[in-house]
Amino acid sequence: MSSAGGIAAALERATSMGAEVWQCFVQSPRVWKAAVHEREALDSVAAASGPGGTPLFVHVSYLVNLASPDAEVAKRSSTSLAHQVEVATAAGASGIVLHPGSHRRSGLEKGLGAIADGVARVLDSLGSGCSLLLENTAGGGDTIGESIEQLGDLVRLCGDDPRIGICLDTQHLWAAGVDYSTMDGMEDFVGMLQHRLGGAKVGLVHLNDSKVPLGARSDRHENLGQGSVGLAALSVFMGHPYLAGAPAVLEVPGVDRAGPDRSDLELARTIVAEGKRMWAGG
């Protein structure tokens, strides 16, 4: 959900669409400069996003790279993450979504350790009931988190802290080569999750189709049913009992790249309902 006009305006747009859960950035995702939020607006969003309301998930800006070997980038990333966690907590967020980052040719092991250290520094700033969710990536270059094994390693390096969870992006999984288009394939994937993630829970799903084919290792989202994943495969994914209760948000381009609208939400609900029917044997 676009944060243009402020976080309270973003909430209004989400609820007017009939959203049951929403996600936004608390600053521009592609600049370092932190946004200024009025306390009244944050309090209003927190009240609306609390129990009985519309749960909020905050996505950390894309520039944050805790794995960077560049000392200046690492420092700015740590400072920016701390600020965004502070704002998200004030807004009553249920979860904060973080791309693990890129080790920039410094090596996977070193990158994983740097991310774990950076995560540890902000955990105690999380609000009550708020989780830090590590998102899987599409792969490519030196990015970290393209495999469930890497995410599991991160969870363990963070001491299996219960405040750490996982955000699964359906497009990223597809681009990273995870074929969940059949029930057998999805069962295999869920088995891997249960084996590799330990007690870490899937706290959020990013429900997206893909502009690129399976295994292309490129982060390019497409509207539901208009990409290489397709509605049937997305139903297989969303209907699996392992994901029952996990909230989902859309990150699709929408019509004229204006973002998701009410029709996209209705299609997403249809995907989930069809998936549940499939897994129930209906």
C-alpha positions as protocol buffer text, in pm:
chain_id: "A"
residue {
  index: 1
  type: MET
  ca { x: 0 y: 0 z: 0 }
}
residue {
  index: 2
  type: SER
  ca { x: 140 y: 337 z: -103 }
}
residue {
  index: 3
  type: SER
  ca { x: 228 y: 566 z: 189 }
}
residue {
  index: 4
  type: ALA
  ca { x: 175 y: 882 z: -16 }
}
residue {
  index: 5
  type: GLY
  ca { x: 9 y: 1140 z: 205 }
}
residue {
  index: 6
  type: GLY
  ca { x: 123 y: 971 z: 524 }
}
residue {
  index: 7
  type: ILE
  ca { x: 64 y: 646 z: 707 }
}
residue {
  index: 8
  type: ALA
  ca { x: -288 y: 739 z: 819 }
}
residue {
  index: 9
  type: ALA
  ca { x: -387 y: 808 z: 458 }
}
residue {
  index: 10
  type: ALA
  ca { x: -245 y: 469 z: 359 }
}
residue {
  index: 11
  type: LEU
  ca { x: -464 y: 303 z: 620 }
}
residue {
  index: 12
  type: GLU
  ca { x: -770 y: 481 z: 483 }
}
residue {
  index: 13
  type: ARG
  ca { x: -693 y: 355 z: 133 }
}
residue {
  index: 14
  type: ALA
  ca { x: -649 y: 0 z: 261 }
}
residue {
  index: 15
  type: THR
  ca { x: -974 y: -8 z: 456 }
}
residue {
  index: 16
  type: SER
  ca { x: -1169 y: 157 z: 174 }
}
residue {
  index: 17
  type: MET
  ca { x: -1063 y: -133 z: -51 }
}
residue {
  index: 18
  type: GLY
  ca { x: -1191 y: -383 z: 202 }
}
residue {
  index: 19
  type: ALA
  ca { x: -847 y: -501 z: 311 }
}
residue {
  index: 20
  type: GLU
  ca { x: -833 y: -730 z: 613 }
}
residue {
  index: 21
  type: VAL
  ca { x: -457 y: -677 z: 656 }
}
residue {
  index: 22
  type: TRP
  ca { x: -222 y: -419 z: 505 }
}
residue {
  index: 23
  type: GLN
  ca { x: 143 y: -342 z: 447 }
}
residue {
  index: 24
  type: CYS
  ca { x: 324 y: -15 z: 388 }
}
residue {
  index: 25
  type: PHE
  ca { x: 663 y: 154 z: 406 }
}
residue {
  index: 26
  type: VAL
  ca { x: 719 y: 418 z: 673 }
}
residue {
  index: 27
  type: GLN
  ca { x: 959 y: 610 z: 450 }
}
residue {
  index: 28
  type: SER
  ca { x: 1047 y: 617 z: 82 }
}
residue {
  index: 29
  type: PRO
  ca { x: 1180 y: 268 z: 4 }
}
residue {
  index: 30
  type: ARG
  ca { x: 1465 y: 394 z: -215 }
}
residue {
  index: 31
  type: VAL
  ca { x: 1616 y: 684 z: -14 }
}
residue {
  index: 32
  type: TRP
  ca { x: 1796 y: 700 z: 319 }
}
residue {
  index: 33
  type: LYS
  ca { x: 1617 y: 1006 z: 450 }
}
residue {
  index: 34
  type: ALA
  ca { x: 1374 y: 917 z: 727 }
}
residue {
  index: 35
  type: ALA
  ca { x: 1016 y: 1042 z: 704 }
}
residue {
  index: 36
  type: VAL
  ca { x: 864 y: 1250 z: 982 }
}
residue {
  index: 37
  type: HIS
  ca { x: 541 y: 1112 z: 1128 }
}
residue {
  index: 38
  type: GLU
  ca { x: 306 y: 1305 z: 1352 }
}
residue {
  index: 39
  type: ARG
  ca { x: 249 y: 1129 z: 1684 }
}
residue {
  index: 40
  type: GLU
  ca { x: -126 y: 1172 z: 1643 }
}
residue {
  index: 41
  type: ALA
  ca { x: -118 y: 987 z: 1309 }
}
residue {
  index: 42
  type: LEU
  ca { x: 86 y: 701 z: 1454 }
}
residue {
  index: 43
  type: ASP
  ca { x: -148 y: 671 z: 1753 }
}
residue {
  index: 44
  type: SER
  ca { x: -450 y: 666 z: 1519 }
}
residue {
  index: 45
  type: VAL
  ca { x: -300 y: 390 z: 1305 }
}
residue {
  index: 46
  type: ALA
  ca { x: -200 y: 191 z: 1613 }
}
residue {
  index: 47
  type: ALA
  ca { x: -556 y: 206 z: 1746 }
}
residue {
  index: 48
  type: ALA
  ca { x: -698 y: 92 z: 1411 }
}
residue {
  index: 49
  type: SER
  ca { x: -439 y: -184 z: 1363 }
}
residue {
  index: 50
  type: GLY
  ca { x: -471 y: -339 z: 1708 }
}
residue {
  index: 51
  type: PRO
  ca { x: -693 y: -627 z: 1826 }
}
residue {
  index: 52
  type: GLY
  ca { x: -1014 y: -638 z: 1628 }
}
residue {
  index: 53
  type: GLY
  ca { x: -874 y: -395 z: 1372 }
}
residue {
  index: 54
  type: THR
  ca { x: -679 y: -421 z: 1047 }
}
residue {
  index: 55
  type: PRO
  ca { x: -332 y: -563 z: 1120 }
}
residue {
  index: 56
  type: LEU
  ca { x: -38 y: -364 z: 984 }
}
residue {
  index: 57
  type: PHE
  ca { x: 290 y: -497 z: 847 }
}
residue {
  index: 58
  type: VAL
  ca { x: 573 y: -256 z: 776 }
}
residue {
  index: 59
  type: HIS
  ca { x: 821 y: -329 z: 498 }
}
residue {
  index: 60
  type: VAL
  ca { x: 1173 y: -204 z: 562 }
}
residue {
  index: 61
  type: SER
  ca { x: 1314 y: 17 z: 286 }
}
residue {
  index: 62
  type: TYR
  ca { x: 1515 y: -149 z: 11 }
}
residue {
  index: 63
  type: LEU
  ca { x: 1842 y: 36 z: 79 }
}
residue {
  index: 64
  type: VAL
  ca { x: 1891 y: -134 z: 416 }
}
residue {
  index: 65
  type: ASN
  ca { x: 2163 y: -397 z: 374 }
}
residue {
  index: 66
  type: LEU
  ca { x: 2289 y: -536 z: 701 }
}
residue {
  index: 67
  type: ALA
  ca { x: 2520 y: -773 z: 512 }
}
residue {
  index: 68
  type: SER
  ca { x: 2712 y: -498 z: 332 }
}
residue {
  index: 69
  type: PRO
  ca { x: 3093 y: -514 z: 368 }
}
residue {
  index: 70
  type: ASP
  ca { x: 3100 y: -135 z: 317 }
}
residue {
  index: 71
  type: ALA
  ca { x: 3128 y: 11 z: 666 }
}
residue {
  index: 72
  type: GLU
  ca { x: 2935 y: 328 z: 578 }
}
residue {
  index: 73
  type: VAL
  ca { x: 2647 y: 137 z: 416 }
}
residue {
  index: 74
  type: ALA
  ca { x: 2636 y: -104 z: 708 }
}
residue {
  index: 75
  type: LYS
  ca { x: 2621 y: 184 z: 957 }
}
residue {
  index: 76
  type: ARG
  ca { x: 2349 y: 366 z: 765 }
}
residue {
  index: 77
  type: SER
  ca { x: 2155 y: 41 z: 731 }
}
residue {
  index: 78
  type: SER
  ca { x: 2168 y: -23 z: 1104 }
}
residue {
  index: 79
  type: THR
  ca { x: 2059 y: 332 z: 1187 }
}
residue {
  index: 80
  type: SER
  ca { x: 1780 y: 328 z: 930 }
}
residue {
  index: 81
  type: LEU
  ca { x: 1650 y: -11 z: 1042 }
}
residue {
  index: 82
  type: ALA
  ca { x: 1642 y: 104 z: 1405 }
}
residue {
  index: 83
  type: HIS
  ca { x: 1440 y: 412 z: 1309 }
}
residue {
  index: 84
  type: GLN
  ca { x: 1193 y: 215 z: 1096 }
}
residue {
  index: 85
  type: VAL
  ca { x: 1144 y: -38 z: 1375 }
}
residue {
  index: 86
  type: GLU
  ca { x: 1074 y: 252 z: 1612 }
}
residue {
  index: 87
  type: VAL
  ca { x: 810 y: 399 z: 1379 }
}
residue {
  index: 88
  type: ALA
  ca { x: 655 y: 59 z: 1307 }
}
residue {
  index: 89
  type: THR
  ca { x: 630 y: -14 z: 1678 }
}
residue {
  index: 90
  type: ALA
  ca { x: 465 y: 323 z: 1742 }
}
residue {
  index: 91
  type: ALA
  ca { x: 216 y: 245 z: 1464 }
}
residue {
  index: 92
  type: GLY
  ca { x: 123 y: -86 z: 1626 }
}
residue {
  index: 93
  type: ALA
  ca { x: 268 y: -309 z: 1354 }
}
residue {
  index: 94
  type: SER
  ca { x: 219 y: -683 z: 1386 }
}
residue {
  index: 95
  type: GLY
  ca { x: 532 y: -752 z: 1185 }
}
residue {
  index: 96
  type: ILE
  ca { x: 829 y: -585 z: 1016 }
}
residue {
  index: 97
  type: VAL
  ca { x: 945 y: -735 z: 686 }
}
residue {
  index: 98
  type: LEU
  ca { x: 1316 y: -728 z: 609 }
}
residue {
  index: 99
  type: HIS
  ca { x: 1507 y: -833 z: 296 }
}
residue {
  index: 100
  type: PRO
  ca { x: 1818 y: -1003 z: 438 }
}
residue {
  index: 101
  type: GLY
  ca { x: 2056 y: -817 z: 207 }
}
residue {
  index: 102
  type: SER
  ca { x: 2356 y: -884 z: -16 }
}
residue {
  index: 103
  type: HIS
  ca { x: 2707 y: -981 z: 92 }
}
residue {
  index: 104
  type: ARG
  ca { x: 2859 y: -800 z: -210 }
}
residue {
  index: 105
  type: ARG
  ca { x: 3123 y: -1064 z: -275 }
}
residue {
  index: 106
  type: SER
  ca { x: 3238 y: -1070 z: 87 }
}
residue {
  index: 107
  type: GLY
  ca { x: 3111 y: -1427 z: 125 }
}
residue {
  index: 108
  type: LEU
  ca { x: 2786 y: -1587 z: 238 }
}
residue {
  index: 109
  type: GLU
  ca { x: 2906 y: -1687 z: 584 }
}
residue {
  index: 110
  type: LYS
  ca { x: 3029 y: -1338 z: 665 }
}
residue {
  index: 111
  type: GLY
  ca { x: 2709 y: -1187 z: 531 }
}
residue {
  index: 112
  type: LEU
  ca { x: 2489 y: -1416 z: 737 }
}
residue {
  index: 113
  type: GLY
  ca { x: 2681 y: -1326 z: 1051 }
}
residue {
  index: 114
  type: ALA
  ca { x: 2651 y: -953 z: 983 }
}
residue {
  index: 115
  type: ILE
  ca { x: 2275 y: -982 z: 931 }
}
residue {
  index: 116
  type: ALA
  ca { x: 2233 y: -1179 z: 1252 }
}
residue {
  index: 117
  type: ASP
  ca { x: 2430 y: -914 z: 1443 }
}
residue {
  index: 118
  type: GLY
  ca { x: 2219 y: -635 z: 1292 }
}
residue {
  index: 119
  type: VAL
  ca { x: 1893 y: -812 z: 1372 }
}
residue {
  index: 120
  type: ALA
  ca { x: 2001 y: -874 z: 1731 }
}
residue {
  index: 121
  type: ARG
  ca { x: 2050 y: -499 z: 1782 }
}
residue {
  index: 122
  type: VAL
  ca { x: 1684 y: -418 z: 1710 }
}
residue {
  index: 123
  type: LEU
  ca { x: 1497 y: -713 z: 1858 }
}
residue {
  index: 124
  type: ASP
  ca { x: 1450 y: -552 z: 2198 }
}
residue {
  index: 125
  type: SER
  ca { x: 1293 y: -248 z: 2028 }
}
residue {
  index: 126
  type: LEU
  ca { x: 1007 y: -452 z: 1883 }
}
residue {
  index: 127
  type: GLY
  ca { x: 662 y: -380 z: 2021 }
}
residue {
  index: 128
  type: SER
  ca { x: 468 y: -643 z: 2212 }
}
residue {
  index: 129
  type: GLY
  ca { x: 338 y: -906 z: 1971 }
}
residue {
  index: 130
  type: CYS
  ca { x: 548 y: -771 z: 1683 }
}
residue {
  index: 131
  type: SER
  ca { x: 780 y: -1001 z: 1485 }
}
residue {
  index: 132
  type: LEU
  ca { x: 1075 y: -932 z: 1259 }
}
residue {
  index: 133
  type: LEU
  ca { x: 1005 y: -1128 z: 940 }
}
residue {
  index: 134
  type: LEU
  ca { x: 1293 y: -1231 z: 714 }
}
residue {
  index: 135
  type: GLU
  ca { x: 1174 y: -1239 z: 354 }
}
residue {
  index: 136
  type: ASN
  ca { x: 1293 y: -1492 z: 97 }
}
residue {
  index: 137
  type: THR
  ca { x: 1450 y: -1340 z: -212 }
}
residue {
  index: 138
  type: ALA
  ca { x: 1437 y: -1422 z: -583 }
}
residue {
  index: 139
  type: GLY
  ca { x: 1812 y: -1483 z: -599 }
}
residue {
  index: 140
  type: GLY
  ca { x: 2064 y: -1337 z: -834 }
}
residue {
  index: 141
  type: GLY
  ca { x: 2398 y: -1174 z: -759 }
}
residue {
  index: 142
  type: ASP
  ca { x: 2510 y: -1195 z: -399 }
}
residue {
  index: 143
  type: THR
  ca { x: 2166 y: -1169 z: -238 }
}
residue {
  index: 144
  type: ILE
  ca { x: 2104 y: -1370 z: 75 }
}
residue {
  index: 145
  type: GLY
  ca { x: 1779 y: -1551 z: 148 }
}
residue {
  index: 146
  type: GLU
  ca { x: 1699 y: -1712 z: -188 }
}
residue {
  index: 147
  type: SER
  ca { x: 1682 y: -2054 z: -25 }
}
residue {
  index: 148
  type: ILE
  ca { x: 1499 y: -2179 z: 280 }
}
residue {
  index: 149
  type: GLU
  ca { x: 1830 y: -2324 z: 396 }
}
residue {
  index: 150
  type: GLN
  ca { x: 1980 y: -1973 z: 413 }
}
residue {
  index: 151
  type: LEU
  ca { x: 1680 y: -1838 z: 600 }
}
residue {
  index: 152
  type: GLY
  ca { x: 1703 y: -2128 z: 842 }
}
residue {
  index: 153
  type: ASP
  ca { x: 2072 y: -2056 z: 897 }
}
residue {
  index: 154
  type: LEU
  ca { x: 1983 y: -1694 z: 977 }
}
residue {
  index: 155
  type: VAL
  ca { x: 1717 y: -1800 z: 1225 }
}
residue {
  index: 156
  type: ARG
  ca { x: 1966 y: -2025 z: 1403 }
}
residue {
  index: 157
  type: LEU
  ca { x: 2235 y: -1755 z: 1404 }
}
residue {
  index: 158
  type: CYS
  ca { x: 1979 y: -1532 z: 1576 }
}
residue {
  index: 159
  type: GLY
  ca { x: 1943 y: -1793 z: 1849 }
}
residue {
  index: 160
  type: ASP
  ca { x: 1604 y: -1920 z: 1729 }
}
residue {
  index: 161
  type: ASP
  ca { x: 1454 y: -1611 z: 1889 }
}
residue {
  index: 162
  type: PRO
  ca { x: 1072 y: -1646 z: 1887 }
}
residue {
  index: 163
  type: ARG
  ca { x: 1040 y: -1283 z: 1777 }
}
residue {
  index: 164
  type: ILE
  ca { x: 1190 y: -1378 z: 1440 }
}
residue {
  index: 165
  type: GLY
  ca { x: 967 y: -1523 z: 1169 }
}
residue {
  index: 166
  type: ILE
  ca { x: 955 y: -1565 z: 794 }
}
residue {
  index: 167
  type: CYS
  ca { x: 777 y: -1379 z: 514 }
}
residue {
  index: 168
  type: LEU
  ca { x: 724 y: -1594 z: 205 }
}
residue {
  index: 169
  type: ASP
  ca { x: 692 y: -1420 z: -131 }
}
residue {
  index: 170
  type: THR
  ca { x: 533 y: -1643 z: -395 }
}
residue {
  index: 171
  type: GLN
  ca { x: 706 y: -1463 z: -685 }
}
residue {
  index: 172
  type: HIS
  ca { x: 1047 y: -1480 z: -520 }
}
residue {
  index: 173
  type: LEU
  ca { x: 1004 y: -1850 z: -450 }
}
residue {
  index: 174
  type: TRP
  ca { x: 906 y: -1918 z: -811 }
}
residue {
  index: 175
  type: ALA
  ca { x: 1196 y: -1715 z: -949 }
}
residue {
  index: 176
  type: ALA
  ca { x: 1433 y: -1895 z: -712 }
}
residue {
  index: 177
  type: GLY
  ca { x: 1323 y: -2229 z: -860 }
}
residue {
  index: 178
  type: VAL
  ca { x: 1068 y: -2353 z: -607 }
}
residue {
  index: 179
  type: ASP
  ca { x: 794 y: -2530 z: -804 }
}
residue {
  index: 180
  type: TYR
  ca { x: 482 y: -2541 z: -587 }
}
residue {
  index: 181
  type: SER
  ca { x: 242 y: -2581 z: -880 }
}
residue {
  index: 182
  type: THR
  ca { x: 141 y: -2934 z: -779 }
}
residue {
  index: 183
  type: MET
  ca { x: 21 y: -3066 z: -444 }
}
residue {
  index: 184
  type: ASP
  ca { x: 321 y: -3301 z: -428 }
}
residue {
  index: 185
  type: GLY
  ca { x: 558 y: -3014 z: -499 }
}
residue {
  index: 186
  type: MET
  ca { x: 396 y: -2802 z: -230 }
}
residue {
  index: 187
  type: GLU
  ca { x: 415 y: -3088 z: 19 }
}
residue {
  index: 188
  type: ASP
  ca { x: 787 y: -3119 z: -50 }
}
residue {
  index: 189
  type: PHE
  ca { x: 833 y: -2746 z: 1 }
}
residue {
  index: 190
  type: VAL
  ca { x: 640 y: -2745 z: 329 }
}
residue {
  index: 191
  type: GLY
  ca { x: 848 y: -3040 z: 448 }
}
residue {
  index: 192
  type: MET
  ca { x: 1159 y: -2834 z: 380 }
}
residue {
  index: 193
  type: LEU
  ca { x: 1016 y: -2540 z: 573 }
}
residue {
  index: 194
  type: GLN
  ca { x: 940 y: -2756 z: 874 }
}
residue {
  index: 195
  type: HIS
  ca { x: 1284 y: -2916 z: 864 }
}
residue {
  index: 196
  type: ARG
  ca { x: 1493 y: -2604 z: 804 }
}
residue {
  index: 197
  type: LEU
  ca { x: 1311 y: -2331 z: 998 }
}
residue {
  index: 198
  type: GLY
  ca { x: 1277 y: -2503 z: 1331 }
}
residue {
  index: 199
  type: GLY
  ca { x: 1025 y: -2314 z: 1542 }
}
residue {
  index: 200
  type: ALA
  ca { x: 1020 y: -2004 z: 1321 }
}
residue {
  index: 201
  type: LYS
  ca { x: 672 y: -1936 z: 1188 }
}
residue {
  index: 202
  type: VAL
  ca { x: 554 y: -1797 z: 856 }
}
residue {
  index: 203
  type: GLY
  ca { x: 420 y: -1463 z: 975 }
}
residue {
  index: 204
  type: LEU
  ca { x: 318 y: -1322 z: 637 }
}
residue {
  index: 205
  type: VAL
  ca { x: 277 y: -1418 z: 271 }
}
residue {
  index: 206
  type: HIS
  ca { x: 338 y: -1183 z: -19 }
}
residue {
  index: 207
  type: LEU
  ca { x: 92 y: -1311 z: -278 }
}
residue {
  index: 208
  type: ASN
  ca { x: 219 y: -1228 z: -626 }
}
residue {
  index: 209
  type: ASP
  ca { x: 238 y: -1373 z: -974 }
}
residue {
  index: 210
  type: SER
  ca { x: 564 y: -1358 z: -1171 }
}
residue {
  index: 211
  type: LYS
  ca { x: 672 y: -1181 z: -1490 }
}
residue {
  index: 212
  type: VAL
  ca { x: 962 y: -1425 z: -1523 }
}
residue {
  index: 213
  type: PRO
  ca { x: 965 y: -1805 z: -1557 }
}
residue {
  index: 214
  type: LEU
  ca { x: 1043 y: -2061 z: -1290 }
}
residue {
  index: 215
  type: GLY
  ca { x: 1406 y: -2036 z: -1179 }
}
residue {
  index: 216
  type: ALA
  ca { x: 1480 y: -1706 z: -1359 }
}
residue {
  index: 217
  type: ARG
  ca { x: 1625 y: -1552 z: -1037 }
}
residue {
  index: 218
  type: SER
  ca { x: 1474 y: -1211 z: -1101 }
}
residue {
  index: 219
  type: ASP
  ca { x: 1244 y: -1007 z: -875 }
}
residue {
  index: 220
  type: ARG
  ca { x: 962 y: -905 z: -1110 }
}
residue {
  index: 221
  type: HIS
  ca { x: 605 y: -919 z: -985 }
}
residue {
  index: 222
  type: GLU
  ca { x: 296 y: -959 z: -1201 }
}
residue {
  index: 223
  type: ASN
  ca { x: -78 y: -930 z: -1142 }
}
residue {
  index: 224
  type: LEU
  ca { x: -248 y: -1246 z: -1018 }
}
residue {
  index: 225
  type: GLY
  ca { x: -324 y: -1487 z: -1302 }
}
residue {
  index: 226
  type: GLN
  ca { x: -129 y: -1284 z: -1559 }
}
residue {
  index: 227
  type: GLY
  ca { x: 215 y: -1431 z: -1501 }
}
residue {
  index: 228
  type: SER
  ca { x: 406 y: -1757 z: -1524 }
}
residue {
  index: 229
  type: VAL
  ca { x: 283 y: -1891 z: -1189 }
}
residue {
  index: 230
  type: GLY
  ca { x: -89 y: -1877 z: -1265 }
}
residue {
  index: 231
  type: LEU
  ca { x: -402 y: -1900 z: -1054 }
}
residue {
  index: 232
  type: ALA
  ca { x: -399 y: -2278 z: -1010 }
}
residue {
  index: 233
  type: ALA
  ca { x: -46 y: -2287 z: -867 }
}
residue {
  index: 234
  type: LEU
  ca { x: -116 y: -1993 z: -638 }
}
residue {
  index: 235
  type: SER
  ca { x: -424 y: -2178 z: -510 }
}
residue {
  index: 236
  type: VAL
  ca { x: -212 y: -2486 z: -438 }
}
residue {
  index: 237
  type: PHE
  ca { x: 27 y: -2267 z: -240 }
}
residue {
  index: 238
  type: MET
  ca { x: -225 y: -2060 z: -45 }
}
residue {
  index: 239
  type: GLY
  ca { x: -454 y: -2350 z: 40 }
}
residue {
  index: 240
  type: HIS
  ca { x: -197 y: -2569 z: 213 }
}
residue {
  index: 241
  type: PRO
  ca { x: -291 y: -2626 z: 579 }
}
residue {
  index: 242
  type: TYR
  ca { x: 59 y: -2522 z: 688 }
}
residue {
  index: 243
  type: LEU
  ca { x: -24 y: -2165 z: 589 }
}
residue {
  index: 244
  type: ALA
  ca { x: -367 y: -2162 z: 753 }
}
residue {
  index: 245
  type: GLY
  ca { x: -394 y: -1843 z: 955 }
}
residue {
  index: 246
  type: ALA
  ca { x: -96 y: -1675 z: 791 }
}
residue {
  index: 247
  type: PRO
  ca { x: -202 y: -1329 z: 668 }
}
residue {
  index: 248
  type: ALA
  ca { x: -129 y: -1235 z: 307 }
}
residue {
  index: 249
  type: VAL
  ca { x: -81 y: -905 z: 126 }
}
residue {
  index: 250
  type: LEU
  ca { x: -54 y: -820 z: -242 }
}
residue {
  index: 251
  type: GLU
  ca { x: 250 y: -658 z: -405 }
}
residue {
  index: 252
  type: VAL
  ca { x: 118 y: -665 z: -761 }
}
residue {
  index: 253
  type: PRO
  ca { x: 157 y: -376 z: -1006 }
}
residue {
  index: 254
  type: GLY
  ca { x: -218 y: -341 z: -1062 }
}
residue {
  index: 255
  type: VAL
  ca { x: -389 y: -172 z: -1354 }
}
residue {
  index: 256
  type: ASP
  ca { x: -166 y: 99 z: -1505 }
}
residue {
  index: 257
  type: ARG
  ca { x: 85 y: 24 z: -1227 }
}
residue {
  index: 258
  type: ALA
  ca { x: -141 y: 193 z: -973 }
}
residue {
  index: 259
  type: GLY
  ca { x: -112 y: -91 z: -723 }
}
residue {
  index: 260
  type: PRO
  ca { x: -372 y: -345 z: -613 }
}
residue {
  index: 261
  type: ASP
  ca { x: -740 y: -253 z: -596 }
}
residue {
  index: 262
  type: ARG
  ca { x: -1060 y: -410 z: -468 }
}
residue {
  index: 263
  type: SER
  ca { x: -1083 y: -649 z: -765 }
}
residue {
  index: 264
  type: ASP
  ca { x: -733 y: -780 z: -689 }
}
residue {
  index: 265
  type: LEU
  ca { x: -837 y: -845 z: -330 }
}
residue {
  index: 266
  type: GLU
  ca { x: -1144 y: -1036 z: -444 }
}
residue {
  index: 267
  type: LEU
  ca { x: -933 y: -1248 z: -676 }
}
residue {
  index: 268
  type: ALA
  ca { x: -690 y: -1319 z: -393 }
}
residue {
  index: 269
  type: ARG
  ca { x: -976 y: -1435 z: -173 }
}
residue {
  index: 270
  type: THR
  ca { x: -1095 y: -1663 z: -453 }
}
residue {
  index: 271
  type: ILE
  ca { x: -744 y: -1809 z: -483 }
}
residue {
  index: 272
  type: VAL
  ca { x: -734 y: -1886 z: -111 }
}
residue {
  index: 273
  type: ALA
  ca { x: -1083 y: -2035 z: -107 }
}
residue {
  index: 274
  type: GLU
  ca { x: -1011 y: -2255 z: -408 }
}
residue {
  index: 275
  type: GLY
  ca { x: -685 y: -2369 z: -254 }
}
residue {
  index: 276
  type: LYS
  ca { x: -855 y: -2469 z: 71 }
}
residue {
  index: 277
  type: ARG
  ca { x: -1113 y: -2665 z: -130 }
}
residue {
  index: 278
  type: MET
  ca { x: -838 y: -2848 z: -318 }
}
residue {
  index: 279
  type: TRP
  ca { x: -651 y: -2949 z: -5 }
}
residue {
  index: 280
  type: ALA
  ca { x: -974 y: -3055 z: 165 }
}
residue {
  index: 281
  type: GLY
  ca { x: -1037 y: -3291 z: -125 }
}
residue {
  index: 282
  type: GLY
  ca { x: -1341 y: -3102 z: -249 }
}
